[in-house]
Amino acid sequence: MAVDIHAEKILILDFGSQYTQLIARRVREAHVYCELHPFDMGMAAIRSFAPSGIILSGGPKSVYDEGAPAVAEELFELGVPVLGICYGMQLMSRHFGGEVVPAGKREFGHAELLAQGTPGPLFDGFFVEGKSPVWMSHGDHVSRVPEGFEVVAGTANAPVCAIQSLARNLYGVQFHPEVNHTPQGELLIDTFVRKVCGCSGKWTPGQIIEDAVARIKQQVGSERVILGLSGGVDSSVAAALIHRAIGEQLTCVFVDNGLLRLAEGDQVMATFAQNLGVKVIRVDAEERFLSALAGVTDPEKKRKIIGGLFVEIFEEESNKITDARWLAQGTIYPDVIESAGAKTGKAHNIKSHHNVGGLPEHMKLKLLEPLRELFKDEVRAIGEELGLPHQMVWRHPFPGPGLGVRILGEVRKEYADILRQADAIYIEELYAADHYHKISQAFAVFLPVKSVGVMGDGRTYEYVVALRAVETKDFMTAGWYPLPYEDLARISSRIINEVKGINRVVYDISSKPPATIEWE
């Protein structure tokens, strides 16, 4: 009998914290399903969701501000465990009659949490000799604990940093357990989900696949499905999963736009058509893309041209499959969250999303999105379970417009060929020196400027390549990766010696913010 992987679920209410997605990922790492919703989710919807437990996130506001975000009073009367984090703890405290005031000394960064009394079940194993390092980010604190609650821990600057009401099954922490800077934070969230909320952990890769296969079969029946295969992780895993469910009913369209990495088109075909037996139509569209991009230098225009032409070509090929009724996409949960957030109109548009936009409504195909509940790390895990190559599944992110946004200014075939070779050498060396899997994203960028160099006894006047490598957990912020000098020297030497047209290599040491990860 199939396991109901959604039977146990945690509801996360978002008050605007930059770390909210991390909370969700920590819950999923405890093998429990969760969903992230806005703080003002109505009580009818919350009851319908039937959570096993609720987590209230942090947020940038103060609970005593006029119009501050709040939840319905009935939330705390549902009878399920509730964990308030930062703003969530302050909201809970104020709701039950406690007092929250501006802190005399704000806390941002590392702090040492000191246990008080006997910690309850949430803090089982959290303290070592009565202490635990945590990550703080707050300007307010709880000055008076509400009746029925007890203080579990505090810091030198904030005496009330963890509270509990065992009778009501309510808990609050002023620190952020979801971030890596709180070493025992993962344990605390796991304890809340598994021990306090009583979830057994049904959300595993094998059971996710089993559930998805059953759903796809039920949705699709005997109808045909088409999928735009890019070679990226999301579309590749979606293709493998759908093929597991319906076999030859799936046809993938792989549009080779001439802006892929070295030999990537052949690798995609070998993986899917030859090894997995997936039907893949390969369209060689390099000339069409390069012609459309000729003379275009603005990054946003390049993105729109590449995305629009992909849609056009995909539609041309899809129209040849006259009996297709479904369009499959590799949409993942962060896409769903960000799309919902974008509807509020509060986010500043830095640049168009890396991935290609939706297809025209007139295609009248039903949408199949088997990954829309999954985070990227979960997608990778089920990709490996489905038998996709490890190197493909754990490959760094690659933007939808491909090298089109890694070639600054106008895109030309000459530039793309040079960049492909330089990038391949860079990635090969990162693997060889055991850096690749320690880096979140690494790639080369082609700069359309020439510099003077000397090779042998002759003067050269050739192009420049920039190398980028970053470390990040959420891609919202990122730090540059400190590659050792000897590795940088070897990579630079190989690129200059082996790639005709390059005589200078530079390393990008900009963080995000203020820079973005991709250059365009």
C-alpha positions as CSV (number, residue, x, y, z in Angstrom):
1,M,0.0,0.0,0.0
2,A,1.4,3.4,-1.0
3,V,2.4,5.8,1.8
4,D,0.6,9.1,2.0
5,I,3.6,11.4,2.0
6,H,1.3,14.4,2.7
7,A,-0.4,12.9,5.8
8,E,2.1,14.7,8.1
9,K,2.7,18.3,7.3
10,I,4.1,21.5,8.8
11,L,2.6,24.9,8.0
12,I,5.1,27.8,7.9
13,L,3.6,31.3,8.1
14,D,5.9,33.9,6.6
15,F,6.3,37.3,8.2
16,G,8.9,38.5,5.7
17,S,12.1,37.0,7.0
18,Q,14.9,36.5,4.5
19,Y,15.4,33.1,6.0
20,T,11.9,31.7,5.6
21,Q,12.8,29.3,2.8
22,L,15.6,28.0,4.9
23,I,13.0,27.0,7.6
24,A,11.1,25.0,5.0
25,R,14.3,23.3,3.8
26,R,15.2,22.3,7.4
27,V,11.8,20.8,7.9
28,R,12.1,18.8,4.6
29,E,15.5,17.6,5.7
30,A,13.7,16.1,8.7
31,H,11.7,14.1,6.0
32,V,8.5,15.9,6.7
33,Y,6.4,17.7,4.1
34,C,5.8,21.4,4.7
35,E,4.3,24.4,2.9
36,L,5.1,28.1,3.2
37,H,2.2,30.6,3.2
38,P,1.8,34.3,4.0
39,F,1.2,35.2,7.6
40,D,-2.4,36.3,6.8
41,M,-3.5,32.9,5.6
42,G,-7.1,32.6,6.8
43,M,-8.2,30.3,9.6
44,A,-10.5,28.3,7.2
45,A,-7.5,27.6,4.9
46,I,-5.3,26.7,7.9
47,R,-7.9,24.2,9.3
48,S,-8.3,22.8,5.8
49,F,-4.6,22.3,5.6
50,A,-4.7,20.3,8.8
51,P,-1.1,20.9,10.0
52,S,0.7,18.6,12.4
53,G,2.5,21.7,13.6
54,I,3.0,25.4,12.8
55,I,6.1,27.5,12.6
56,L,5.9,31.3,12.7
57,S,8.9,32.9,10.9
58,G,10.9,36.0,11.7
59,G,10.3,39.3,10.0
60,P,11.5,42.9,9.6
61,K,8.7,44.6,11.5
62,S,8.2,45.3,15.2
63,V,5.1,43.7,16.8
64,Y,4.1,46.9,18.6
65,D,4.0,49.0,15.3
66,E,0.6,50.1,14.1
67,G,-0.5,47.6,11.5
68,A,2.2,45.1,12.3
69,P,1.6,41.6,10.8
70,A,-0.4,39.3,13.0
71,V,-2.3,36.0,12.9
72,A,-5.9,35.2,13.8
73,E,-6.3,34.6,17.6
74,E,-7.8,31.2,16.9
75,L,-4.4,30.0,15.6
76,F,-3.1,29.3,19.1
77,E,-6.2,27.4,20.0
78,L,-5.9,24.8,17.3
79,G,-4.3,22.4,19.7
80,V,-1.2,21.7,17.5
81,P,2.3,22.6,18.5
82,V,3.5,26.1,17.4
83,L,7.1,27.3,17.2
84,G,7.7,31.1,16.9
85,I,11.1,32.2,15.6
86,C,12.3,35.7,16.3
87,Y,9.3,37.9,15.3
88,G,7.2,34.8,15.7
89,M,8.2,34.5,19.3
90,Q,7.6,38.1,20.0
91,L,4.2,37.9,18.3
92,M,3.3,34.9,20.5
93,S,4.5,36.6,23.6
94,R,2.5,39.7,23.0
95,H,-0.6,37.7,22.1
96,F,-0.6,36.1,25.5
97,G,0.0,39.3,27.4
98,G,3.8,39.5,27.5
99,E,5.7,42.7,26.7
100,V,8.0,43.4,23.7
101,V,10.2,46.5,23.7
102,P,13.1,47.9,21.6
103,A,16.3,46.3,22.9
104,G,18.8,48.5,24.7
105,K,21.5,46.7,22.7
106,R,20.5,45.1,19.4
107,E,22.0,41.7,18.6
108,F,23.1,40.8,15.1
109,G,25.5,37.8,14.6
110,H,26.9,35.2,16.9
111,A,25.8,34.9,20.6
112,E,26.1,32.4,23.3
113,L,22.8,31.0,24.6
114,L,22.7,30.0,28.3
115,A,20.2,27.5,29.6
116,Q,18.0,28.3,32.5
117,G,16.3,25.6,34.6
118,T,15.4,22.4,32.9
119,P,14.8,22.8,29.2
120,G,11.6,21.1,27.8
121,P,11.4,18.5,25.0
122,L,12.2,21.0,22.2
123,F,15.6,21.6,23.6
124,D,16.6,17.9,24.1
125,G,20.3,17.7,23.2
126,F,20.5,21.4,22.2
127,F,22.7,22.6,25.1
128,V,26.2,21.3,25.8
129,E,27.1,22.0,29.4
130,G,24.3,24.5,29.6
131,K,25.5,26.5,26.6
132,S,24.8,26.7,22.8
133,P,26.1,29.1,20.1
134,V,23.3,30.7,18.1
135,W,22.8,33.3,15.4
136,M,20.8,36.5,16.4
137,S,19.2,39.1,14.2
138,H,16.9,41.3,16.2
139,G,16.3,44.9,17.5
140,D,13.4,44.1,19.9
141,H,13.2,41.6,22.7
142,V,10.7,40.2,25.1
143,S,11.0,42.1,28.4
144,R,8.1,40.3,30.2
145,V,7.2,36.7,29.6
146,P,3.4,36.0,29.4
147,E,1.7,34.1,32.2
148,G,1.9,30.3,31.7
149,F,5.3,30.5,29.9
150,E,8.7,29.9,31.3
151,V,12.1,31.1,30.2
152,V,14.3,28.3,28.8
153,A,17.4,30.3,27.9
154,G,18.9,33.8,27.4
155,T,22.1,35.6,26.4
156,A,24.1,38.3,28.2
157,N,22.2,41.0,26.2
158,A,18.8,39.4,26.0
159,P,17.7,37.5,29.1
160,V,14.6,36.0,27.3
161,C,15.8,34.1,24.2
162,A,13.8,30.9,24.4
163,I,10.4,30.3,26.0
164,Q,7.9,27.5,26.3
165,S,4.4,26.7,27.5
166,L,4.3,23.0,27.9
167,A,0.6,23.0,28.8
168,R,-0.2,24.7,25.5
169,N,2.6,23.1,23.4
170,L,3.8,26.5,22.4
171,Y,7.5,27.4,22.0
172,G,9.5,30.5,21.0
173,V,13.1,31.2,20.2
174,Q,14.6,34.7,19.6
175,F,17.5,33.2,17.6
176,H,17.5,31.7,14.1
177,P,17.8,27.9,14.2
178,E,17.3,27.6,10.4
179,V,20.7,29.2,9.5
180,N,24.0,27.3,9.4
181,H,25.5,29.8,11.9
182,T,23.4,28.1,14.6
183,P,25.2,24.8,14.8
184,Q,22.5,22.9,16.7
185,G,19.6,24.6,14.8
186,E,19.0,21.7,12.5
187,L,18.6,19.5,15.5
188,L,16.1,21.9,17.1
189,I,13.9,22.0,14.0
190,D,14.2,18.2,13.6
191,T,13.2,17.8,17.3
192,F,10.2,20.1,16.9
193,V,8.9,18.3,13.8
194,R,9.6,14.7,14.8
195,K,9.3,14.7,18.6
196,V,7.1,17.6,19.5
197,C,4.8,17.4,16.5
198,G,5.0,13.6,16.4
199,C,5.8,13.3,12.6
200,S,7.4,10.0,11.6
201,G,9.1,11.2,8.4
202,K,7.3,10.0,5.3
203,W,8.9,12.5,3.0
204,T,11.8,10.5,1.5
205,P,13.2,10.3,-2.1
206,G,11.9,6.8,-2.7
207,Q,8.4,7.6,-1.5
208,I,8.3,11.0,-3.3
209,I,9.0,9.2,-6.5
210,E,6.4,6.5,-5.8
211,D,3.8,9.2,-5.1
212,A,4.7,11.3,-8.1
213,V,4.6,8.3,-10.5
214,A,1.1,7.4,-9.3
215,R,-0.1,11.0,-9.6
216,I,1.3,11.3,-13.2
217,K,-0.3,8.1,-14.3
218,Q,-3.6,9.2,-12.8
219,Q,-3.4,12.7,-14.3
220,V,-2.2,11.8,-17.8
221,G,-3.9,8.4,-18.4
222,S,-3.1,7.3,-21.9
223,E,-2.5,10.8,-23.3
224,R,0.8,12.1,-24.7
225,V,3.1,14.6,-22.9
226,I,5.7,17.0,-24.4
227,L,8.6,18.5,-22.4
228,G,11.1,21.2,-23.2
229,L,14.4,19.6,-22.2
230,S,17.3,22.0,-21.5
231,G,19.8,19.7,-20.0
232,G,19.5,21.5,-16.6
233,V,18.8,19.6,-13.4
234,D,15.1,20.5,-13.1
235,S,14.0,19.6,-16.6
236,S,16.2,16.5,-16.7
237,V,14.7,15.1,-13.4
238,A,11.2,16.0,-14.6
239,A,11.8,14.1,-17.8
240,A,13.2,11.0,-16.0
241,L,10.3,11.0,-13.5
242,I,7.6,11.3,-16.2
243,H,9.3,8.7,-18.3
244,R,9.3,6.4,-15.2
245,A,5.6,6.9,-15.0
246,I,4.4,6.8,-18.7
247,G,7.3,5.6,-20.8
248,E,6.8,6.2,-24.6
249,Q,3.9,8.6,-24.0
250,L,6.6,11.3,-23.2
251,T,8.4,13.2,-26.0
252,C,11.1,15.7,-25.1
253,V,12.1,18.6,-27.3
254,F,15.7,19.7,-26.9
255,V,16.4,23.1,-28.5
256,D,20.1,23.4,-29.0
257,N,20.5,27.2,-29.1
258,G,24.3,27.3,-29.6
259,L,24.7,28.8,-26.2
260,L,25.3,25.6,-24.2
261,R,28.4,24.4,-22.5
262,L,31.1,22.4,-24.3
263,A,29.6,19.1,-25.8
264,E,26.5,19.6,-23.7
265,G,24.0,18.8,-26.5
266,D,25.7,15.5,-27.1
267,Q,25.7,14.7,-23.4
268,V,22.0,15.4,-23.1
269,M,21.2,13.1,-26.0
270,A,23.5,10.3,-24.7
271,T,21.9,10.4,-21.3
272,F,18.3,10.5,-22.3
273,A,17.9,9.0,-25.8
274,Q,20.6,6.3,-25.5
275,N,20.9,5.4,-21.8
276,L,17.3,6.0,-20.5
277,G,15.4,5.3,-23.7
278,V,13.5,8.6,-23.6
279,K,12.3,9.9,-27.0
280,V,14.1,13.2,-27.6
281,I,13.8,15.5,-30.6
282,R,16.9,17.6,-31.0
283,V,16.6,20.9,-32.8
284,D,19.8,22.5,-34.1
285,A,18.9,26.2,-33.8
286,E,22.3,27.9,-33.3
287,E,22.1,30.0,-36.5
288,R,18.6,31.2,-35.6
289,F,19.6,32.3,-32.2
290,L,22.8,34.0,-33.2
291,S,21.1,35.8,-36.1
292,A,18.4,37.1,-33.7
293,L,21.0,38.3,-31.2
294,A,23.3,40.0,-33.8
295,G,24.0,43.6,-32.7
296,V,22.1,43.3,-29.4
297,T,24.0,44.3,-26.3
298,D,21.4,45.1,-23.6
299,P,21.1,42.1,-21.2
300,E,17.3,42.3,-20.8
301,K,16.8,42.4,-24.6
302,K,19.1,39.4,-25.0
303,R,17.1,37.5,-22.4
304,K,13.8,38.3,-24.0
305,I,15.0,37.4,-27.5
306,I,16.4,34.1,-26.3
307,G,13.3,33.3,-24.3
308,G,10.9,34.3,-27.1
309,L,12.8,32.4,-29.8
310,F,12.9,29.3,-27.6
311,V,9.1,29.5,-27.2
312,E,8.7,30.0,-31.0
313,I,10.9,26.9,-31.9
314,F,9.3,24.8,-29.2
315,E,5.9,25.6,-30.5
316,E,6.9,24.7,-34.0
317,E,8.1,21.3,-32.9
318,S,5.2,20.7,-30.5
319,N,2.7,21.4,-33.3
320,K,4.1,18.4,-35.2
321,I,3.1,16.2,-32.2
322,T,-0.6,16.6,-33.0
323,D,-1.9,14.2,-30.3
324,A,0.0,15.8,-27.3
325,R,-2.4,17.0,-24.6
326,W,0.1,17.8,-21.8
327,L,3.0,20.2,-21.4
328,A,5.5,19.2,-18.7
329,Q,7.7,21.8,-17.0
330,G,10.5,21.5,-14.4
331,T,8.9,24.1,-12.1
332,I,10.2,23.6,-8.5
333,Y,8.9,24.9,-5.2
334,P,11.1,28.1,-5.0
335,D,9.7,29.1,-8.4
336,V,6.1,28.7,-6.9
337,I,7.0,30.7,-3.8
338,E,8.8,33.5,-5.8
339,S,5.9,33.7,-8.3
340,A,3.4,34.1,-5.5
341,G,5.7,36.8,-3.9
342,A,6.0,38.7,-7.1
343,K,2.3,39.1,-7.3
344,T,2.5,41.4,-4.3
345,G,4.5,43.9,-6.4
346,K,6.9,44.5,-3.5
347,A,10.0,42.9,-5.1
348,H,12.4,45.1,-7.1
349,N,13.0,43.5,-10.5
350,I,16.8,43.2,-10.7
351,K,16.7,41.2,-14.0
352,S,14.4,38.8,-15.7
353,H,14.4,35.3,-14.2
354,H,17.1,33.0,-15.7
355,N,14.6,30.4,-16.8
356,V,12.5,30.7,-20.0
357,G,9.0,32.1,-19.6
358,G,5.8,30.3,-20.1
359,L,4.4,29.1,-23.4
360,P,1.6,30.8,-25.3
361,E,-1.9,30.1,-23.9
362,H,-3.2,29.3,-27.4
363,M,-1.3,26.0,-27.3
364,K,-4.1,24.8,-25.1
365,L,-2.1,22.1,-23.4
366,K,-2.7,21.0,-19.8
367,L,0.2,21.7,-17.5
368,L,2.1,18.9,-15.8
369,E,4.6,20.0,-13.1
370,P,5.7,16.9,-11.1
371,L,8.5,18.8,-9.2
372,R,6.5,21.8,-8.0
373,E,6.5,20.7,-4.3
374,L,10.3,20.2,-4.3
375,F,13.3,22.2,-3.3
376,K,16.5,22.0,-5.5
377,D,18.3,19.6,-3.1
378,E,15.2,17.3,-3.1
379,V,15.1,17.4,-6.9
380,R,18.8,16.3,-7.0
381,A,18.1,13.5,-4.5
382,I,15.3,12.0,-6.5
383,G,17.4,12.5,-9.7
384,E,20.0,10.2,-8.3
385,E,17.4,7.8,-7.2
386,L,16.0,7.7,-10.7
387,G,19.4,6.8,-12.1
388,L,20.6,10.0,-13.6
389,P,24.4,10.5,-13.7
390,H,25.7,12.0,-10.5
391,Q,27.7,14.7,-12.4
392,M,24.5,15.8,-14.2
393,V,22.4,15.9,-11.1
394,W,24.9,17.8,-9.0
395,R,26.0,20.2,-11.7
396,H,26.0,23.9,-10.8
397,P,23.0,26.1,-11.9
398,F,23.0,27.2,-15.5
399,P,20.9,30.1,-16.7
400,G,18.1,29.6,-19.2
401,P,19.7,32.1,-21.7
402,G,22.9,30.0,-21.3
403,L,26.1,31.7,-22.5
404,G,24.0,34.5,-23.9
405,V,24.3,36.2,-20.4
406,R,27.8,35.1,-19.8
407,I,29.1,36.9,-22.9
408,L,29.0,40.6,-22.1
409,G,27.5,42.7,-24.8
410,E,26.9,41.3,-28.3
411,V,26.7,37.5,-28.6
412,R,28.8,36.1,-31.5
413,K,29.7,32.5,-32.4
414,E,33.4,33.3,-32.0
415,Y,32.9,34.5,-28.5
416,A,30.7,31.5,-27.5
417,D,33.3,29.1,-28.8
418,I,36.1,30.7,-26.9
419,L,34.0,30.9,-23.7
420,R,32.9,27.2,-24.0
421,Q,36.6,26.1,-24.1
422,A,37.7,28.4,-21.2
423,D,34.7,27.3,-19.0
424,A,35.4,23.6,-19.7
425,I,39.0,24.0,-18.5
426,Y,37.9,25.9,-15.4
427,I,35.3,23.3,-14.4
428,E,37.7,20.5,-15.1
429,E,40.3,22.0,-12.8
430,L,37.8,22.6,-10.1
431,Y,36.9,18.9,-10.1
432,A,40.6,17.9,-10.2
433,A,41.4,20.1,-7.1
434,D,38.3,18.9,-5.3
435,H,36.7,22.4,-5.2
436,Y,33.7,21.8,-7.4
437,H,31.3,20.4,-4.8
438,K,32.4,23.0,-2.2
439,I,31.3,25.8,-4.6
440,S,27.7,26.7,-5.1
441,Q,28.2,28.1,-8.6
442,A,31.2,28.5,-10.8
443,F,31.6,29.7,-14.4
444,A,33.6,31.8,-16.8
445,V,32.5,35.1,-18.3
446,F,33.6,36.4,-21.7
447,L,34.6,40.1,-21.7
448,P,34.4,41.8,-25.1
449,V,37.6,43.9,-24.5
450,K,41.1,43.2,-25.7
451,S,44.3,43.7,-23.8
452,V,48.0,43.6,-24.8
453,G,50.0,40.5,-24.0
454,V,53.2,38.8,-24.9
455,M,53.5,35.2,-26.2
456,G,56.9,34.0,-27.2
457,D,58.6,37.0,-28.7
458,G,55.5,38.5,-30.2
459,R,52.9,41.0,-29.1
460,T,49.3,39.8,-28.7
461,Y,46.1,41.8,-28.5
462,E,43.4,39.4,-27.4
463,Y,40.3,38.9,-25.2
464,V,39.8,38.7,-21.4
465,V,38.0,36.0,-19.5
466,A,36.7,36.4,-15.9
467,L,36.3,33.5,-13.6
468,R,33.4,33.5,-11.0
469,A,32.9,31.1,-8.0
470,V,30.6,31.7,-5.1
471,E,29.4,30.1,-1.9
472,T,25.8,30.4,-0.9
473,K,22.9,28.5,0.7
474,D,20.0,30.3,-0.8
475,F,21.4,32.3,-3.8
476,M,19.8,35.4,-2.3
477,T,23.2,36.3,-0.8
478,A,26.6,34.9,-1.8
479,G,30.2,35.3,-1.0
480,W,33.1,34.7,-3.4
481,Y,35.0,31.5,-3.1
482,P,38.6,31.8,-1.9
483,L,40.4,29.7,-4.5
484,P,44.0,29.1,-3.6
485,Y,46.6,31.1,-5.6
486,E,48.3,28.0,-6.9
487,D,45.0,26.7,-8.3
488,L,44.1,30.1,-9.9
489,A,47.6,30.2,-11.4
490,R,47.2,26.7,-13.0
491,I,43.7,27.5,-14.3
492,S,44.8,30.8,-15.8
493,S,47.9,29.2,-17.4
494,R,45.8,26.4,-19.0
495,I,43.2,28.8,-20.4
496,I,45.7,31.2,-21.9
497,N,47.8,28.4,-23.4
498,E,45.0,26.2,-24.7
499,V,42.3,28.7,-25.8
500,K,43.2,30.7,-28.8
501,G,42.0,34.3,-28.5
502,I,42.5,34.7,-24.7
503,N,45.6,36.3,-23.2
504,R,44.3,37.5,-19.8
505,V,42.3,35.8,-17.0
506,V,40.9,37.7,-14.0
507,Y,39.1,36.4,-10.9
508,D,35.9,38.0,-9.6
509,I,35.9,38.7,-5.9
510,S,32.6,40.5,-5.6
511,S,29.9,39.3,-3.2
512,K,26.1,39.4,-3.6
513,P,25.0,42.0,-2.8
514,P,26.1,44.5,-4.1
515,A,27.0,42.4,-7.2
516,T,24.8,39.7,-8.6
517,I,26.0,36.1,-9.2
518,E,25.7,36.2,-13.0
519,W,27.2,39.2,-14.6
520,E,24.2,40.0,-16.7
